Each structure stands twice: as C-alpha cells, then as structure tokens.
Amino acid sequence: MMPLGLTEEEAIAMAERTSVEEVALAEGRNSRQHPLQSHPTPPGQSGGGGNDTDTGDSQPPAAASMWFNLDGLPVCFPYAAIYPEQHAYMGELKRALDARGHAVLEMPTGTGKTAALLSLITSYALANPSRPLRLLYCTRTVHEMEKTLAELRLLFSHLPDPSHLLAFGLSSRKNLCVHPQVSASAAVDTGCRRLTASWVREKAASDRESTTPLCDYFETFDTAAHRGDLASYISPGVCTLADLRSLGCQRRICPYFLARHLVKHANVVVYSYQYLLDPKVASIVSREMMMHKECVVVFDEAHNIDNVCIEALSVTIRKQTLEGARRNLRHISQQIDRFKATDANKLRAEYNRLVDGLAQSGHLPISDAWLANPALPHDVLKEAVPGNIRRAEHFLAVLCRLVWFLDQRLETENVVNERPVSFAASIDSIAGIDKMMLRFFYDRLQSLLITLEITDTDEFMHIQKNCDFATLIGTYTRGFSIIVEPYDDRMPNIRDPVIQLSCHDASLAIQPVFNRFQTVVITSGTLSPIDLYPRLLNFNPVISRSFTMSLTRDCICPMVLTRGSDQLPVSTKFDMRSEPGVVRNYGRLLLEMASAVPDGIVCFFVSYSYMDGIVSSWNDMGILQGTMQHKLVFIETPAVVETTLALDNYRKACNCGRGAVFFSVARGKVAEGIDFDRHYGRLVIMFGVPFQYTLSKILRARLEYLRETFQIEEGDFLTFDALRQAAQCVGRVIRSKADYGMMIFADKRYSRHDKRSKLPGWILSHLNAAHLNLSTDMALHTAREFLRRMAQPYDKAGSGQKTLLTEEDLQVMSQDGMDM
C-alpha cells in the first residue's frame, strides 16, 4: 500500500510495478525507450510491437489494411491479414458487447490481442452510433501505454473518417509536466501544487506587486477553461504522452490538466489500472467517465489484477509511521494557531461546510483536489460530519488519541489477528473514538489540510496513512484482517513491530467497476485456470475462453526437468532446496545450457534470498566461472536503477554476439514488465515453483477468507498463484510468432498433473509427453535438436492449417457460415 500522503500521480507510480522506462525517465529524462527495445530490430526479425503482433516474418506489413464482416459487423483491421486466433478472439469479444456483459479472455502472447481489441471495439462503436461506446484501456506501465497508443494510431490511420474520434494517454504529473523547474525536481507533484494551488493564485492576484511564482502553463489552461475553448487545443486523433508534452511546450499550456479535462470528451482513454481500481484515485480522475454506463473497460495483462485490488485497500503502520504522524500533528497545530490569529474566518467557514457534509471535493478547483476517500460512497459523504471532529482543534485532539492507541498496540509481544469489528470496538473503548468518527477521518483530514493551505503533500503522508487506516476500519466489517506482528519473520531477533490492515477480498475494489460499466474485459496471456478469476473477483462473465496459438512451426519448446544427470531429483521445496545435490544439479543445468544455447538466457528464481544463496554456492563451486567462459552474467537486484543498468548491459552483450545470462526473480519487476524477445531470450529457466511464503500471517488470513467466503481451497489457490507467476516468467521469451525459444521448468513438481495442468493452454499444447520427465543431459539433447530445427528454412505461410487469413479467406469463411 502506498503512502497516502502522496497524490494520485505518485500513488500510481508506487502502486503499479515501476517500469524500467520510468526509472530512466526519473534518472535523466534522456531516454524514453525501453532498455530492451532501444535499438532497431534487426532485419528479418520482429520486435515486441504494441499489439504483441510480429511485423517481420509472419504478420504482413501495416501499409495495407482489411475490412471483413464479423457476424454482421464491418470490422476494420490495420493489417493485410489476420491470425485465426485474433478472428476468434474478436468473435467472443463481440458476443460480450452484444450481451452487454463482462468477459475473461486468455490470448497467447505474441498473437496480437491489443490490435484485435482495439479494432473490434472501435468498429463496434462506429457501426452503432446510437450506442456511443467509450473505451477505457487500462495498462500496468507507461511503456505498455505507449505501445497501445501506437497501435491505436495505426488503426485510426485506416479508418474512413476518424475526424470525430479522440484518443489519448493519461499519466502522472511526473510524465507530463513541462514546467522547466518543476519537471526537473524530485517532487514534481509538490512543486506543481506550490505554483497552482488556488490560495497561491489568489494571493498573487490580490497583490499585483507580489513576487509569488505561478505556473504560466497552468494559467493558460485556466484561462482557456474559463473561456470554454480547451477543446481547440487538441485535434482529433491519437495523442500520445510525447504529443501532449510537445503540445504543452508549443502552446504553453499544462498537458497534465488539459488531459484531465479532456477525459470526458475522449472516445478512448489509455491509463493505469490505479485510475479505476484505487478508489482514492478513481473518484478524482475517472469521475467523468464513470457517469457513462456505455463504456467498455479493458484490463490488459490482468493476470495479477486481484493483487492490485488488494494492495489498493491495504495499509501498513510501523513505529516510524507514528513518529512521523506526531510531527505532522505538531505542524498542523502550529498552522491552526496561526490561522486563528490571522484568518479565523477560514476555519469558521470550514466548520459550516462540515455541517452540510464532506462531499465538497467535486467543487474544489482542479489544482486543489487531493486523493479522494478510500472507502465511503458519495451518499455517505453528504452526511454531516460528527460534531466532535468538526472543529479543527477537536479533530486534532482525536487524531492524537488515535496515534497513541496505535502506538500502544505496537507494544505487544505476541502476534494478534483481529477483524475490523473487534478492532474498532477496542478503539472506541480505549481511545473513545467511535466507528462513525473513524469513517470520516480521511476526508476530515483532507478538508483541514486544504483549509490550512498546505501544499507539501509528501510531508504529511504519515498522518494521512493513519487516517486511511481509520476510515477503512470504520467502514468495512468483512474482507479485512488487522494483524499485529512484533517481529519480522526474516529477522526474528530484531524487534520491528507492525500493524497491517490487510484486505483479503479483491472484489471490494473492482466491484464498482463491474457495476458502473456495461462491459469489462479481463485479458492476458496467462489467466489459467480461467475459471478462478470470476470467483476471486466475484462477478459473472458472459464470455470466458482461452485461445491457443496457430503456428507454422513448433517454435515453442517447453520442458520439465525433474532430475540432474546423476538422477538426483531437483526441487525448491523447503526441505530440498539447500541440499548440495540440488544446488549442484541446478548449476550444471545452467552451465550446460550456457555452452549450447546461443544469445540470451534468462533464469528466474523463486525469491531474492534463494537467488542470493544459490548464486553464492555456484560461485564457490566454480560454476559461475565456468558459465562466464561462455556468456556474461547479469543479476536483477531490488534497486531499480541497478537493474536498469544490468538490463542495458545484458542487451549490449546479446547485440554484440557475446551472449549473456540474466538472473531474475519471479514476481519481480523484470518478470512483470520486460520482454526478452528474439535474441534477447532463446531460453528461459524457471528454477523451482514460485509459491508464496506460506508462513506469512497475511497469506494465512487471506487463504482462510477465500476458503470461508468463496470456497477456494488453500492448495488450489497457492498452486494457481504459483503457476501463473511461472507462466508469466517463461512467457517473457516468446513475444511474436516469428520468434522462437525454449522453456525449462526445473522442478520435479511440474511433472505432476495437478501442477502443470494450471499452465496456459498455449504452453501445454507444445509440452510433449516425452518432455515431462527429463534429466539434464536429456534436456541438453532436446535443446540442441530444437535449435537445429529452428535454424532450417520454413514455410512462413503454413503448408497445412492456415495461420494467416486474408480478406478473401474471411469472405469464404463468412459465406460458408451463411450456407450452413
């Protein structure tokens, strides 16, 4: 859970997994390209395009487009041919739109699901002018957002009349600010508020001789907004983040606030998950779109969407948090005393407003809006705030009691697990703060900070986190646990007490999205088993389907390695992972593959601690030195900047022909956001099964909740979660149909049917029975044979089953369907 002192932009930057592109942006703003895609694609090879569709060997160039009839709907597709799975994907998506229901669709990686989604939904909207559909396309990172916008621009270029369509990407101030000083600072959001807050601008306007600095870009925006001609600043079409920044510099208008304003006028908006799933952000940024029921919402790469929902409603409080909260309260007290002496009318006006309710945020100037309430519905916010927290000094005293109470709870020597009801009752009996007051803490604090004209949002993140905690406790009675732990399991001898408000029910965050919009599409390349997502998110999809990949050759070679060449089994089970035989056999596997496989090899481990331990052992055994005789070795670390540098050097080693090995971690930044397509990844090795830490108190509480509420058994969820992470790791190596690569699942547990059956169908369809129980020497032989086959010429069009459908092929299919 992010610090709640951050505004929506910074909250998003922390809640979404930080993309390597964003790190480069923050470090020097000198490269906006992905580290693995910063060099041109070699001729004859395809890179990971915006739609995961290769445009080299298989997919025809985008110069031509095609129109075809799909169950009576004319569809524009921005390529001269289409994959069969894309056509089938569009058909299922159209049925979901016709039924005005939700869909869960698993599409293999590298088969162009983005192109299929955008083409079908745009064509559907154009063909049904009486149902003016809008599309909200949610991505995980800025890099994926840019790829989607590039694909959308290509599609718009082939539409007969796109002059009335507007599509753009919306991101944080950090990525859109063009003010020279603010954009170069470390705290972009705080710098922006210092120049744009309403009280700052009022002070500058009241005193013409004042030297108060303002933002010229925002002043242009505000002037145009009052004239009502903001729409004249942006032309129809597709506007990327770079386009918005360029427009801001040319017209000297703030691109961030311009994009925020144009959300209600756009046909397509591409932005982060958090703009819809985090209620603190959604009710500010997406408020206009939520008024339109006729909206289609797409969550792309949504295999971890349940975890995103849970993180949006979870809060962690430590001793440092409470110490920071006390400093914040002292600062607020000083500000209240200053206002009483100089401008008591503002405090009095705030009191009167609180009598009417807290639903004033919609009437605040756009530059003053802080994060919205994390839990309360709009009708509750219209209620009068409890009388004993209306006055600023009274509310401050209550906050002091809350901080004192939480500090007392951290003094425990035993692990405590409570439900919200009992914890709220304890706060009431000991601190004298009832549940009604708790519900309003977050909004009451925001109102006070705005009244006190505080612009440095970072400084008050500690007290905001306390208020967020209180509001969630006072609002929800189910789906949460409050876990107090005096020691960290990783360092049991060092006292580090923590209170964790853990959300267990992902549906609490995403349910408003399902209720407000007519069609929500959950899609990814790794959603298997697909039937578990509707249960985790508590919704009923009208369409639920997993697609396979049509190929002209077997360019995917998954293998299950269960033992080493000495026939000793290999596994990362806790009682086996440290055995010398297992460590040695894993090392021999790496060494043998490094000597036989060209270009890049990516290795994923189950955790940072396990990777550190086994790499150290390999170094003592001489295995690392042997590996580096064939390839250079690079390692992912928790430090994002170090990982960026390692990735860039890994790419350089692959480009120059030296080859390299990259060590990474399942659930890490690289596993979620980096593609190792083409020569950057000819082999991926998954060392072990990436189960979560099963002794975690939070995980145990969530498993109990899932069993009691959704009847999801503990083993089923743990296996599902581990296998989706493993599939996400190995899927990094294949990003187009023209690509080829091998996947080694190095753990004997993958040979069990109950484990491997949870892998996506497009992987299982290439997993031969002969490859389910391999030793190291057998896997090496299989790898050499596979690479020899991939080196041979092949029929790109496919001699048997058609893997590319032209416009004529689709006409024949449509006619055959009518005849039947």
WOGIUR-V447441 format. One record per residue. N is the residue number from 1. PHI is phi in whole degrees, 0 to 359 (NA if undefined). OMEGA is omega in radians with two decimals (NA if undefined). Layout:
BEGIN
N&PHI&OMEGA / N&PHI&OMEGA
END
This chain:
BEGIN
1&NA&-3.08 / 2&282&3.04 / 3&299&-3.04 / 4&282&3.04 / 5&285&3.14 / 6&281&3.05 / 7&279&-2.99 / 8&300&-3.09 / 9&292&-3.11 / 10&288&3.08 / 11&300&-3.14 / 12&293&-3.10 / 13&300&3.13 / 14&269&-3.07 / 15&287&3.04 / 16&282&3.11 / 17&294&-3.00 / 18&298&3.10 / 19&280&-3.13 / 20&296&3.10 / 21&299&-3.11 / 22&293&3.10 / 23&294&3.11 / 24&300&3.12 / 25&297&-3.10 / 26&289&-3.06 / 27&286&-3.04 / 28&218&-3.07 / 29&50&-3.11 / 30&250&3.13 / 31&209&3.11 / 32&252&3.12 / 33&262&3.09 / 34&293&-3.11 / 35&305&-3.11 / 36&269&-3.13 / 37&227&-3.07 / 38&273&3.09 / 39&245&3.14 / 40&301&3.09 / 41&291&3.13 / 42&300&-3.13 / 43&302&3.10 / 44&83&3.10 / 45&237&-3.08 / 46&253&3.08 / 47&263&3.08 / 48&285&-3.11 / 49&279&-3.09 / 50&295&-3.12 / 51&247&-3.06 / 52&61&-3.11 / 53&259&3.13 / 54&287&3.12 / 55&241&-3.13 / 56&251&-2.99 / 57&274&-3.00 / 58&249&-3.09 / 59&289&-3.14 / 60&296&3.12 / 61&302&-3.04 / 62&273&-3.12 / 63&295&-3.14 / 64&251&3.08 / 65&232&3.13 / 66&216&3.01 / 67&243&3.09 / 68&214&-3.11 / 69&262&3.13 / 70&240&-3.12 / 71&52&3.10 / 72&90&-3.14 / 73&255&3.05 / 74&287&-3.05 / 75&244&3.02 / 76&263&3.13 / 77&237&-2.95 / 78&279&3.07 / 79&228&-3.08 / 80&281&3.11 / 81&209&-3.05 / 82&224&3.07 / 83&286&3.11 / 84&303&-3.13 / 85&291&3.04 / 86&296&3.14 / 87&297&3.12 / 88&293&3.12 / 89&299&3.11 / 90&299&-3.14 / 91&298&3.12 / 92&292&3.12 / 93&295&3.10 / 94&297&3.13 / 95&296&3.09 / 96&293&3.12 / 97&294&3.11 / 98&299&-3.11 / 99&277&-3.08 / 100&53&-3.14 / 101&231&-3.06 / 102&265&-3.08 / 103&218&3.01 / 104&237&-3.03 / 105&230&3.08 / 106&258&-3.10 / 107&242&-3.11 / 108&303&3.11 / 109&296&3.11 / 110&82&-3.11 / 111&246&2.97 / 112&77&-3.13 / 113&290&3.13 / 114&295&3.10 / 115&299&-3.14 / 116&295&3.13 / 117&299&-3.07 / 118&295&-3.13 / 119&295&-3.08 / 120&293&-3.07 / 121&291&3.10 / 122&295&3.12 / 123&296&3.13 / 124&297&3.14 / 125&293&3.14 / 126&292&-3.11 / 127&278&-3.12 / 128&233&-3.11 / 129&297&3.10 / 130&286&3.08 / 131&241&-3.03 / 132&291&-3.12 / 133&291&2.96 / 134&239&-3.09 / 135&242&2.98 / 136&251&-3.07 / 137&255&-3.03 / 138&257&3.11 / 139&239&-3.12 / 140&271&-3.02 / 141&227&3.09 / 142&295&3.13 / 143&300&3.12 / 144&294&3.09 / 145&299&-3.14 / 146&296&3.11 / 147&296&3.13 / 148&295&3.13 / 149&294&3.08 / 150&296&3.10 / 151&293&3.13 / 152&292&3.10 / 153&297&3.09 / 154&298&3.13 / 155&297&-3.13 / 156&299&-3.12 / 157&292&-3.14 / 158&255&3.11 / 159&284&-3.10 / 160&295&-3.11 / 161&212&-3.13 / 162&272&-2.99 / 163&294&-3.13 / 164&256&-3.10 / 165&254&3.12 / 166&232&3.09 / 167&222&3.10 / 168&204&3.09 / 169&258&3.12 / 170&240&3.14 / 171&225&-3.05 / 172&281&3.04 / 173&304&-3.10 / 174&304&-3.09 / 175&267&-3.07 / 176&240&-3.07 / 177&297&3.12 / 178&240&3.08 / 179&293&-3.00 / 180&305&-3.08 / 181&281&-3.08 / 182&294&-3.09 / 183&295&3.14 / 184&271&-3.09 / 185&275&3.13 / 186&284&-3.13 / 187&250&-3.07 / 188&295&-3.07 / 189&295&3.11 / 190&297&3.11 / 191&300&3.12 / 192&293&-3.11 / 193&296&3.12 / 194&295&-3.11 / 195&256&-3.01 / 196&239&-3.12 / 197&302&-3.04 / 198&300&-3.11 / 199&288&3.06 / 200&293&-3.12 / 201&290&3.09 / 202&295&3.13 / 203&296&3.13 / 204&293&-3.13 / 205&287&-3.09 / 206&285&-3.13 / 207&236&-3.06 / 208&296&3.14 / 209&270&-3.13 / 210&292&3.10 / 211&262&3.14 / 212&300&-3.12 / 213&286&3.07 / 214&234&3.10 / 215&264&-3.14 / 216&298&-3.12 / 217&293&3.11 / 218&289&3.13 / 219&298&3.06 / 220&298&3.11 / 221&299&-3.09 / 222&296&3.11 / 223&297&3.13 / 224&294&3.13 / 225&294&3.11 / 226&291&3.08 / 227&283&-3.13 / 228&80&-3.11 / 229&239&3.10 / 230&297&-3.11 / 231&298&-3.12 / 232&287&-3.09 / 233&276&-3.09 / 234&225&-3.10 / 235&269&3.05 / 236&301&-3.10 / 237&125&-3.11 / 238&253&-3.11 / 239&239&3.13 / 240&278&3.10 / 241&298&3.10 / 242&295&3.10 / 243&297&3.13 / 244&296&3.11 / 245&296&3.12 / 246&297&3.09 / 247&298&3.14 / 248&299&3.14 / 249&291&-3.09 / 250&290&-3.07 / 251&262&-3.13 / 252&53&3.09 / 253&231&-3.09 / 254&290&-3.12 / 255&291&-3.13 / 256&293&-3.12 / 257&290&3.05 / 258&297&3.11 / 259&296&3.09 / 260&303&-3.12 / 261&290&-3.04 / 262&281&3.12 / 263&306&-3.08 / 264&288&-3.14 / 265&258&-3.00 / 266&279&3.01 / 267&274&3.12 / 268&225&3.05 / 269&235&3.10 / 270&249&3.14 / 271&203&-3.02 / 272&284&3.03 / 273&312&-2.99 / 274&297&3.13 / 275&294&3.09 / 276&245&-2.99 / 277&270&3.11 / 278&273&-3.05 / 279&299&3.13 / 280&292&-3.12 / 281&266&-3.01 / 282&299&-3.07 / 283&287&3.06 / 284&261&-3.01 / 285&281&-3.01 / 286&259&-3.07 / 287&300&-3.11 / 288&295&-3.12 / 289&291&-3.11 / 290&289&3.08 / 291&278&-3.12 / 292&255&3.12 / 293&294&-3.10 / 294&282&3.13 / 295&235&3.01 / 296&253&-3.14 / 297&249&3.10 / 298&242&2.99 / 299&256&-3.11 / 300&273&-3.09 / 301&51&-2.96 / 302&264&-3.10 / 303&295&3.13 / 304&251&-3.02 / 305&296&3.12 / 306&294&3.11 / 307&291&3.09 / 308&298&3.13 / 309&297&-3.10 / 310&293&3.14 / 311&296&-3.13 / 312&292&-3.09 / 313&240&3.12 / 314&241&-3.09 / 315&223&3.08 / 316&239&-3.13 / 317&235&3.12 / 318&240&3.10 / 319&302&3.14 / 320&297&3.12 / 321&296&-3.10 / 322&288&3.08 / 323&296&3.08 / 324&295&3.12 / 325&295&3.10 / 326&296&3.07 / 327&297&3.11 / 328&299&-3.11 / 329&294&3.09 / 330&296&3.11 / 331&296&3.14 / 332&297&3.13 / 333&299&3.11 / 334&296&3.13 / 335&293&3.11 / 336&297&3.11 / 337&299&3.13 / 338&294&-3.13 / 339&291&3.10 / 340&298&-3.10 / 341&279&-3.01 / 342&247&-3.04 / 343&208&-3.10 / 344&295&-3.12 / 345&298&-3.13 / 346&293&3.09 / 347&294&3.12 / 348&293&3.12 / 349&294&3.11 / 350&295&3.13 / 351&301&-3.13 / 352&296&3.14 / 353&293&-3.11 / 354&291&3.06 / 355&296&-3.11 / 356&275&-3.14 / 357&126&-3.04 / 358&260&-3.06 / 359&279&3.14 / 360&260&-3.02 / 361&297&3.13 / 362&292&-3.14 / 363&258&3.11 / 364&286&2.98 / 365&304&-3.06 / 366&301&-3.12 / 367&281&-3.10 / 368&262&-3.01 / 369&294&3.05 / 370&266&3.05 / 371&299&-3.11 / 372&278&-3.12 / 373&299&-3.08 / 374&284&-2.99 / 375&219&-2.92 / 376&284&3.02 / 377&289&-3.01 / 378&298&-3.09 / 379&292&3.09 / 380&292&-3.11 / 381&292&3.10 / 382&280&3.13 / 383&291&3.06 / 384&292&3.10 / 385&292&3.11 / 386&310&-3.00 / 387&301&-3.05 / 388&280&3.00 / 389&233&3.12 / 390&283&3.11 / 391&286&-3.05 / 392&300&-3.09 / 393&292&3.10 / 394&292&3.13 / 395&297&3.12 / 396&297&3.12 / 397&295&3.12 / 398&294&3.10 / 399&298&3.11 / 400&299&3.12 / 401&293&3.11 / 402&296&-3.14 / 403&297&3.10 / 404&299&-3.13 / 405&298&-3.13 / 406&296&3.10 / 407&296&3.10 / 408&295&-3.13 / 409&293&3.12 / 410&285&-3.12 / 411&279&-3.08 / 412&294&3.08 / 413&256&-3.09 / 414&237&3.07 / 415&287&-3.12 / 416&238&3.09 / 417&233&-3.10 / 418&235&3.02 / 419&268&-3.11 / 420&304&-3.08 / 421&297&-3.10 / 422&289&3.13 / 423&292&3.10 / 424&296&3.11 / 425&296&3.11 / 426&294&3.09 / 427&298&-3.11 / 428&294&-3.06 / 429&286&-3.06 / 430&263&-3.08 / 431&259&3.12 / 432&72&3.12 / 433&244&-3.07 / 434&279&-3.03 / 435&295&3.14 / 436&298&3.11 / 437&296&-3.12 / 438&303&-3.08 / 439&299&-3.04 / 440&260&-3.05 / 441&302&-3.02 / 442&297&-3.11 / 443&290&3.13 / 444&296&3.11 / 445&294&3.13 / 446&300&3.12 / 447&299&-3.12 / 448&293&-3.13 / 449&295&3.09 / 450&290&3.11 / 451&299&-3.14 / 452&278&3.05 / 453&57&3.14 / 454&265&-3.11 / 455&252&-3.10 / 456&279&-3.03 / 457&294&-3.10 / 458&299&-3.04 / 459&296&-3.02 / 460&254&-3.10 / 461&293&-3.09 / 462&291&-3.13 / 463&291&3.10 / 464&293&3.11 / 465&295&3.08 / 466&298&-3.13 / 467&288&3.05 / 468&298&3.09 / 469&303&-3.10 / 470&296&-3.12 / 471&296&3.12 / 472&294&3.11 / 473&298&-3.09 / 474&282&-3.06 / 475&260&-3.01 / 476&260&3.08 / 477&248&-3.12 / 478&220&3.10 / 479&86&-3.11 / 480&227&2.95 / 481&225&3.01 / 482&252&-3.08 / 483&247&3.11 / 484&252&-3.13 / 485&238&-3.14 / 486&282&-3.09 / 487&228&3.02 / 488&278&-3.12 / 489&301&-3.11 / 490&284&3.11 / 491&225&-3.02 / 492&294&-3.12 / 493&264&-3.12 / 494&247&-3.12 / 495&289&3.12 / 496&213&-3.03 / 497&293&-3.11 / 498&210&2.99 / 499&251&-3.10 / 500&242&2.98 / 501&271&-3.00 / 502&252&3.04 / 503&277&3.13 / 504&252&-3.01 / 505&248&-3.11 / 506&296&-3.07 / 507&292&-3.12 / 508&297&-3.13 / 509&276&-3.02 / 510&265&-3.10 / 511&301&3.08 / 512&301&3.12 / 513&292&3.11 / 514&297&-3.08 / 515&284&-3.01 / 516&272&-3.03 / 517&246&-3.01 / 518&288&-3.12 / 519&223&3.05 / 520&239&-3.11 / 521&250&3.05 / 522&259&-3.06 / 523&219&3.10 / 524&186&3.05 / 525&271&-3.09 / 526&223&3.13 / 527&248&-3.09 / 528&286&-0.17 / 529&287&-2.92 / 530&290&-3.09 / 531&283&-3.10 / 532&277&-3.10 / 533&295&3.07 / 534&301&3.12 / 535&285&3.14 / 536&293&-3.07 / 537&262&3.02 / 538&59&3.05 / 539&215&-3.09 / 540&243&3.13 / 541&285&3.06 / 542&276&3.10 / 543&229&3.09 / 544&215&-3.04 / 545&206&3.06 / 546&244&-3.07 / 547&252&3.06 / 548&260&-3.09 / 549&251&3.07 / 550&271&-3.06 / 551&227&3.06 / 552&274&3.07 / 553&207&3.12 / 554&280&-3.05 / 555&268&3.08 / 556&242&-3.12 / 557&230&3.05 / 558&278&3.11 / 559&222&3.04 / 560&249&3.12 / 561&259&-3.06 / 562&253&-3.07 / 563&205&3.09 / 564&276&3.12 / 565&294&3.09 / 566&273&3.08 / 567&71&3.03 / 568&282&-3.12 / 569&293&3.11 / 570&240&3.14 / 571&190&3.04 / 572&258&3.01 / 573&305&-2.99 / 574&303&-3.09 / 575&276&-3.11 / 576&240&-2.91 / 577&299&-3.09 / 578&265&-3.14 / 579&295&-3.12 / 580&305&-3.13 / 581&295&3.13 / 582&293&3.14 / 583&300&-3.13 / 584&294&-3.12 / 585&292&3.04 / 586&298&3.12 / 587&294&3.11 / 588&295&3.09 / 589&299&3.13 / 590&298&-3.09 / 591&296&-3.13 / 592&294&-3.13 / 593&292&3.12 / 594&297&-3.14 / 595&280&-3.03 / 596&251&-3.03 / 597&264&3.13 / 598&283&3.01 / 599&62&-2.96 / 600&264&3.02 / 601&234&3.12 / 602&245&-3.14 / 603&244&3.10 / 604&247&3.11 / 605&245&-3.02 / 606&283&3.14 / 607&197&3.09 / 608&297&-3.08 / 609&296&3.13 / 610&292&3.11 / 611&298&3.14 / 612&300&-3.09 / 613&293&-3.05 / 614&285&3.09 / 615&294&3.08 / 616&297&3.12 / 617&295&3.11 / 618&298&3.12 / 619&294&3.11 / 620&293&-3.13 / 621&279&-3.09 / 622&85&-3.10 / 623&290&3.13 / 624&297&3.13 / 625&297&3.10 / 626&295&3.12 / 627&296&-3.09 / 628&286&2.97 / 629&291&-3.10 / 630&254&-3.07 / 631&214&3.01 / 632&283&-3.09 / 633&240&3.10 / 634&232&-3.01 / 635&230&2.99 / 636&283&3.07 / 637&234&3.07 / 638&297&3.11 / 639&281&-3.02 / 640&294&-3.11 / 641&295&3.10 / 642&297&3.13 / 643&296&3.09 / 644&300&3.13 / 645&296&3.13 / 646&297&3.13 / 647&296&-3.12 / 648&295&3.12 / 649&289&3.05 / 650&300&3.13 / 651&297&3.13 / 652&298&3.13 / 653&296&3.11 / 654&289&-3.11 / 655&294&-3.08 / 656&275&3.10 / 657&91&-3.14 / 658&290&-3.08 / 659&81&-3.10 / 660&203&3.03 / 661&240&3.11 / 662&242&3.10 / 663&268&-3.12 / 664&222&-3.04 / 665&231&3.04 / 666&300&-3.08 / 667&75&3.14 / 668&272&-3.10 / 669&294&-3.11 / 670&292&-3.12 / 671&296&-3.08 / 672&264&-2.93 / 673&232&-3.04 / 674&244&3.08 / 675&262&3.06 / 676&250&-3.09 / 677&279&3.08 / 678&55&-3.05 / 679&286&3.08 / 680&284&3.14 / 681&201&3.06 / 682&269&3.13 / 683&212&2.98 / 684&236&3.12 / 685&247&3.06 / 686&259&-3.14 / 687&280&3.08 / 688&93&3.10 / 689&255&-3.01 / 690&281&3.05 / 691&290&3.01 / 692&290&3.11 / 693&290&-2.94 / 694&287&3.09 / 695&271&3.12 / 696&297&-3.14 / 697&296&3.14 / 698&293&3.12 / 699&296&3.13 / 700&299&3.14 / 701&293&3.13 / 702&293&3.12 / 703&299&3.10 / 704&296&3.13 / 705&295&3.14 / 706&297&3.13 / 707&291&-3.09 / 708&285&-3.00 / 709&265&-3.04 / 710&247&3.14 / 711&56&3.06 / 712&262&-3.08 / 713&290&-3.08 / 714&304&-3.12 / 715&297&-3.14 / 716&296&-3.11 / 717&290&-3.12 / 718&297&3.11 / 719&293&3.10 / 720&303&-3.10 / 721&294&-3.13 / 722&294&-3.08 / 723&287&3.08 / 724&290&3.07 / 725&291&3.11 / 726&296&3.13 / 727&296&3.12 / 728&295&3.13 / 729&294&-3.06 / 730&289&3.12 / 731&292&3.12 / 732&296&-2.97 / 733&273&3.14 / 734&241&-3.12 / 735&236&3.05 / 736&195&-3.13 / 737&286&3.11 / 738&279&-3.13 / 739&278&3.00 / 740&209&-3.12 / 741&186&3.14 / 742&245&3.11 / 743&231&3.08 / 744&245&3.04 / 745&265&-2.98 / 746&266&3.08 / 747&190&-3.08 / 748&297&-3.11 / 749&291&3.11 / 750&293&3.14 / 751&285&3.12 / 752&283&-3.07 / 753&297&-3.10 / 754&292&3.10 / 755&269&-3.02 / 756&292&3.13 / 757&292&3.11 / 758&276&3.08 / 759&287&3.12 / 760&301&-3.10 / 761&299&-3.11 / 762&290&3.02 / 763&274&-3.12 / 764&298&-3.11 / 765&295&3.12 / 766&254&-3.13 / 767&269&-3.10 / 768&289&3.11 / 769&300&-3.14 / 770&289&-3.10 / 771&253&-3.06 / 772&266&-3.04 / 773&211&-3.03 / 774&263&2.94 / 775&261&-3.09 / 776&299&-3.11 / 777&292&3.09 / 778&291&3.12 / 779&295&3.12 / 780&296&3.10 / 781&297&3.12 / 782&298&-3.14 / 783&296&-3.13 / 784&296&3.12 / 785&295&3.14 / 786&296&-3.14 / 787&296&3.10 / 788&294&3.11 / 789&294&-3.10 / 790&292&3.14 / 791&280&-3.10 / 792&274&3.05 / 793&297&3.13 / 794&217&-3.13 / 795&279&-3.07 / 796&293&-3.12 / 797&277&-3.14 / 798&88&-3.09 / 799&275&-3.14 / 800&255&3.11 / 801&296&3.13 / 802&290&3.09 / 803&252&3.02 / 804&224&-3.12 / 805&250&3.07 / 806&272&3.12 / 807&299&3.12 / 808&294&3.10 / 809&300&-3.13 / 810&291&3.08 / 811&296&3.10 / 812&296&3.11 / 813&299&3.14 / 814&296&3.13 / 815&292&3.10 / 816&298&3.12 / 817&295&3.12 / 818&291&3.14 / 819&295&-3.14 / 820&287&NA
END
